[in-house]
Amino acid sequence: MDLPKRKPNRLPDFDYRTPGTYFITICTKDRKCLLWDTVGASIARPRLSKYGLVVQKAICDIPNHYPAISIDHYVVMPNHVHLLLQINTDADGRPMVAPMISTVVQQLKGIVSKQIGHSIWQKLFHDHVIRNAADYTKIWEYIENNPLQWKLDCFYSEDEPL
């Protein structure tokens, strides 16, 4: 039986260890709303659930595990996470040793799953290589405003948090 071909979700021949900024989206399995205690369009500052707090800590710890990587901006949404990851250069502009973005995401998912006791994540993740300052600004603002526009989000779900 022929299985359907998946659309490639990475740029062909691109080295995902290259210094630059990457927009990452990671979804929970079946887009279950596990990461906020309450869901609603009027929430200015949502309260993270116990799972959401574990995810937030794991995100903030990424630079401790990978010194070449910094987190420029992030948001934990009810059923997904957005990150702006920066692979940095040293003071002389030379590339620093960094893992592939997929390794960072895999480790983040693994740490969260271990601390929670089971996986809450969808298998894959979405990435976008930031190409210029306008692209960066647009995505930074999207991340910043995402909680206020939750009901308009493409990942919105009526699913109630656990």
C-alpha angles and dihedrals in degrees: 000000000000113000119213115263115244119229108247109256097198132064109261114246093005118135106225090199090067116120110259142085126294129194109216129188120190120185131203118245111281086358091275113177098239104136104067128054093216132022126207143124093245096059108119095180110014120211112241118231121232087269091048091053091052090051092048092051092048091051092050090049095056094093090051090059096036112032092186090062128074130182109234095182139340143173131199108216126188094268106008145032129226120203135181102205120190122202103204138210124224124256090278093052094254118140114261121223106268136165122242114275089245089059091053091050092045091051092047091052091045095051092049092046092049093050094046094043098239139037119275095177137105112237100250136034137212123243135183124189109226107234105185146353094275091053090049093050093047092052094042089054091046090054092046094051099037097097092052091051098042095131089055094047119115088232094051115137132179086219110129118234117252 
